[in-house]
């Protein structure tokens, strides 16, 4: 027995012997099989926990805050729009200095006369309207005024009538006259004969007009076929008794010279 045994009864081989044995075993294909790697252990996925429900009060607060933010945004937009509009508007020009007599006599005279003319024009308009309303009624004057405005929008040629009316001494009276003429023209049209026939046809269909027409026809027919009365012709005495002696009876039956003359002249008339 060798003395190389340790206290456990095993022999300790030298390092050189172990390396040689390992090399020989590797060349011979007797190398120990490496232990299989351990498969990784996959932990099961944790189930998602349900989120806690949001309280209704919190939802209302969030909705109110969102609406308030939208209102602030809209108000800010409106302010920006107004500011841009104000910046884009042309700045008013400074009031022109009134003309002086020495600078421009004509302009200076117009600056004095124009306000007086405008004041007189307004007074004339007011008096004319009062007179027209008193004569024709406020409804008629208002209807004529509205008709003139509508006609000017529809037909530019009415502008001539407008200028003529405004330049007259009684504008509102002239306005009512213009309106009545226009109404008559609209009713009669451009063919007076056709309008007259239409009026006659409408009148003949009216029972009251028919009765009046028949009564007039009866009166005319009675006057036409009535026999005229002959005027009484005075009796002219015979001339046989002239120059003879006639009795009292014949003398009483003959007319005197005055009666004969009167009867003759009356007959000639």
Secondary structure as the mmCIF struct_conf table of DSSP 4:
data_model
#
loop_
_struct_conf.conf_type_id
_struct_conf.id
_struct_conf.beg_label_comp_id
_struct_conf.beg_label_asym_id
_struct_conf.beg_label_seq_id
_struct_conf.end_label_comp_id
_struct_conf.end_label_asym_id
_struct_conf.end_label_seq_id
BEND BEND1 UNK A 3 UNK A 3
STRN STRN1 UNK A 5 UNK A 5
TURN_TY1_P TURN_TY1_P1 UNK A 7 UNK A 8
BEND BEND2 UNK A 9 UNK A 9
STRN STRN2 UNK A 11 UNK A 11
HELX_LH_PP_P HELX_LH_PP_P1 UNK A 12 UNK A 14
HELX_RH_AL_P HELX_RH_AL_P1 UNK A 15 UNK A 28
TURN_TY1_P TURN_TY1_P2 UNK A 29 UNK A 29
HELX_LH_PP_P HELX_LH_PP_P2 UNK A 31 UNK A 55
HELX_RH_AL_P HELX_RH_AL_P2 UNK A 56 UNK A 88
BEND BEND3 UNK A 89 UNK A 89
HELX_LH_PP_P HELX_LH_PP_P3 UNK A 90 UNK A 100
TURN_TY1_P TURN_TY1_P3 UNK A 101 UNK A 103
HELX_RH_AL_P HELX_RH_AL_P3 UNK A 105 UNK A 136
HELX_RH_AL_P HELX_RH_AL_P4 UNK A 138 UNK A 154
TURN_TY1_P TURN_TY1_P4 UNK A 156 UNK A 157
HELX_RH_AL_P HELX_RH_AL_P5 UNK A 158 UNK A 167
BEND BEND4 UNK A 168 UNK A 170
HELX_RH_AL_P HELX_RH_AL_P6 UNK A 171 UNK A 188
TURN_TY1_P TURN_TY1_P5 UNK A 189 UNK A 190
HELX_RH_AL_P HELX_RH_AL_P7 UNK A 192 UNK A 204
TURN_TY1_P TURN_TY1_P6 UNK A 205 UNK A 205
HELX_RH_AL_P HELX_RH_AL_P8 UNK A 207 UNK A 225
BEND BEND5 UNK A 226 UNK A 226
HELX_LH_PP_P HELX_LH_PP_P4 UNK A 227 UNK A 238
BEND BEND6 UNK A 239 UNK A 239
TURN_TY1_P TURN_TY1_P7 UNK A 240 UNK A 243
BEND BEND7 UNK A 244 UNK A 244
HELX_RH_AL_P HELX_RH_AL_P9 UNK A 248 UNK A 253
BEND BEND8 UNK A 254 UNK A 254
HELX_LH_PP_P HELX_LH_PP_P5 UNK A 255 UNK A 256
HELX_RH_AL_P HELX_RH_AL_P10 UNK A 257 UNK A 268
#
